[in-house]
Amino acid sequence: MRFPEARGLEVSAEVRERIRGCTDLDLLERWIGRAAVVESAGQVFD
């Protein structure tokens, strides 16, 4: 969650829970990469 928030993206409770609940490290790394370029936190999962 820190990465999207550091970029000034609002992180909803739903997005926060989805990230916290993920145990797949490869998937988390993909999300981090996407978080660097998206315009909203929800787009991380697109």
Secondary structure, 3 states (H helix, E strand, C coil): CHHHHHCCCCCCHHHHHHHHHCCCHHHHHHHHHHHCCCCCHHHHHC
